[in-house]
Amino acid sequence: MGLAVIDYGGGNIGSLVAALERRGVDFTLTADPSEVERAGAAILPGDGAFGATMDALRERGLDAAVRSTVAAKRPFLGICVGMQVLFNSSDEYGGAAGLGILPGDVRRFTGAPRVPHMGWNDLVIERTHPFVEGISTGAWAYFLHSYRVAATDTLVASCEYGERFAAIVARGNVMATQFHPEKSRTAGGRLLDNFLKIAREHA
């Protein structure tokens, strides 16, 4: 399959790497854009601020590699900030432009009881998709974020935290989660397995 896990210098890669290793997956942790572009599928994990993530991707040429992977219709998974940067923009820390791969914008919570949204919350499955096969409304996922996508036509699953927001999105070969599947036990493990199955079938 040839899976690339994109390492742009952000945190929170260890738990994802461990989850993939437990599954016996052949993957490469890489900051090399050419390796990402050669891979059969790619994952962009995320942790931290939107603008800093975009800066790090651009500095390494990884923004172009992500766009190339998506344009080539290879399976792509974004996680947390790795999901958010797929959208047009964020208002975090004064605002920053995203990759513009998915339509929509990332905004700070306005109706949340407290920010950040940290901990377990249940999902509402909004439409069927191979990525969420075997996952039902009520499944639990682990979140840690202060910004969210409120409305998008790519919505697959939503979550309620003082307001409704996008928890899982997908369009074509692009799939993404606002939460951390590698930390979300049963449901998160199933999502990773589903993505890996999609990647194998594509290969």
C-alpha positions in Angstrom: 0.0 0.0 0.0 2.8 2.4 0.9 1.4 4.7 3.5 3.0 8.1 4.4 2.5 9.7 7.8 3.3 13.3 7.3 5.7 14.7 9.9 5.7 18.5 9.7 7.3 18.9 13.1 4.0 19.1 15.1 3.3 17.0 18.2 1.1 14.1 18.9 2.5 11.7 16.3 3.5 9.0 18.8 0.0 7.7 19.5 -0.8 7.4 15.8 2.5 5.7 15.0 1.8 3.2 17.9 -1.7 2.5 16.6 -0.4 1.8 13.1 2.4 -0.4 14.4 -0.2 -2.5 16.3 -1.9 -3.1 13.0 1.2 -4.2 11.3 0.9 -1.5 8.7 3.8 -0.7 6.3 4.2 3.0 6.7 6.8 5.7 6.5 7.0 8.7 8.9 8.3 11.4 6.6 8.8 15.2 6.2 10.0 14.6 2.5 7.3 16.0 0.0 8.5 13.5 -2.7 8.0 10.6 -0.4 4.4 11.8 0.4 3.7 12.2 -3.3 5.0 8.7 -4.1 2.9 7.0 -1.4 -0.3 5.2 -2.1 -2.1 6.9 0.7 -1.3 9.6 3.3 -2.2 10.7 6.8 -1.8 14.2 8.2 -1.9 14.1 12.0 -2.3 17.4 13.8 -1.7 19.0 17.1 -1.4 22.7 17.9 -2.4 26.0 16.1 -3.8 26.2 12.6 -1.4 29.0 11.4 1.7 27.4 12.8 0.7 24.1 11.1 0.2 25.8 7.8 3.6 27.7 8.1 5.3 24.4 8.9 3.7 22.6 5.9 4.7 25.5 3.6 8.3 25.7 4.8 8.8 22.0 4.0 6.9 22.0 0.7 4.4 19.6 2.3 1.4 21.8 1.4 2.0 21.1 -2.3 2.5 17.4 -1.5 -0.9 17.2 0.2 -2.6 19.0 -2.7 -0.8 16.6 -5.1 -1.9 13.5 -3.2 -5.5 14.7 -3.1 -5.5 15.7 -6.7 -4.1 12.2 -7.6 -7.2 10.7 -5.8 -5.0 8.8 -3.4 -6.7 8.1 0.0 -6.0 10.9 2.4 -6.8 11.2 6.2 -6.5 14.4 8.2 -6.7 14.3 12.0 -7.5 17.2 14.3 -5.6 20.3 13.0 -4.8 18.0 10.1 -8.5 18.1 9.3 -8.9 21.9 9.9 -6.1 22.9 7.5 -7.9 21.2 4.7 -10.5 24.0 4.8 -10.3 27.5 3.5 -9.3 29.4 6.6 -9.3 29.7 10.4 -9.7 32.8 12.6 -7.3 31.4 15.2 -4.7 33.9 16.3 -5.9 36.6 13.9 -6.6 34.3 11.0 -4.7 32.2 8.5 -5.5 30.7 5.1 -5.8 26.9 4.8 -5.2 24.5 2.0 -8.7 25.1 0.5 -9.2 21.5 -0.4 -12.6 21.3 1.4 -15.2 24.1 1.5 -15.7 25.9 4.8 -14.0 27.8 7.5 -12.7 27.0 11.0 -14.1 29.3 13.7 -13.7 29.4 17.5 -16.5 27.9 19.5 -19.2 30.5 20.4 -21.8 28.4 22.2 -19.6 25.9 24.0 -19.9 25.6 27.8 -16.1 25.9 28.1 -13.1 26.0 25.8 -11.2 24.0 24.9 -13.5 21.1 24.2 -11.5 18.4 25.9 -12.6 14.8 26.5 -15.1 12.2 25.3 -18.2 13.1 23.3 -20.7 11.1 21.3 -21.0 11.2 17.5 -24.1 11.5 15.3 -23.7 9.8 12.0 -25.2 12.0 9.3 -24.6 9.9 6.2 -23.1 6.6 5.1 -19.6 6.4 3.9 -17.0 3.6 3.8 -14.9 5.5 6.3 -17.6 5.1 9.0 -18.7 1.6 8.2 -19.6 -0.3 11.4 -19.8 2.9 13.4 -23.2 4.0 14.8 -24.6 7.2 16.3 -23.7 7.2 19.9 -20.1 6.0 19.4 -17.6 7.9 21.6 -14.6 9.8 20.4 -11.9 11.8 22.2 -11.6 15.5 21.4 -9.2 18.3 22.2 -9.8 21.6 20.4 -11.0 25.2 20.7 -12.0 25.8 17.0 -14.4 23.9 14.9 -16.1 23.7 11.5 -19.8 24.5 12.1 -21.3 23.9 8.6 -19.9 22.0 5.6 -21.4 20.0 2.8 -18.7 17.4 3.4 -20.2 16.4 6.8 -20.3 12.7 7.7 -20.7 12.8 11.5 -21.5 15.7 13.8 -21.0 16.3 17.5 -22.9 18.5 20.0 -20.9 20.6 22.5 -23.1 23.7 23.2 -23.4 23.8 19.4 -23.3 21.4 16.5 -20.0 21.0 14.7 -18.3 18.7 12.2 -16.7 15.7 13.8 -16.0 13.7 10.6 -15.9 15.0 7.0 -15.3 13.3 3.7 -15.3 14.1 0.0 -14.0 11.8 -2.6 -10.6 10.4 -1.5 -10.3 12.8 1.4 -11.5 11.8 4.9 -10.9 13.7 8.2 -11.7 13.7 11.8 -11.8 16.6 14.3 -11.1 14.1 17.1 -8.1 11.8 17.6 -9.1 8.3 16.3 -5.9 6.9 17.6 -7.1 7.9 21.1 -10.7 7.0 20.6 -10.6 3.3 21.5 -13.2 1.1 19.7 -14.7 3.7 17.4 -11.4 5.3 16.6 -9.8 1.9 15.9 -12.6 1.1 13.5 -12.1 4.3 11.7 -8.3 3.6 11.3 -9.1 0.1 10.1 -11.7 1.5 7.6 -9.2 4.0 6.2 -6.5 1.3 5.8 -9.0 -0.9 4.1 -9.9 1.9 1.7 -6.2 2.5 1.0 -5.5 -1.2 0.3 -8.5 -1.4 -2.0 -7.3 1.7 -3.9 -3.8 0.2 -4.2 
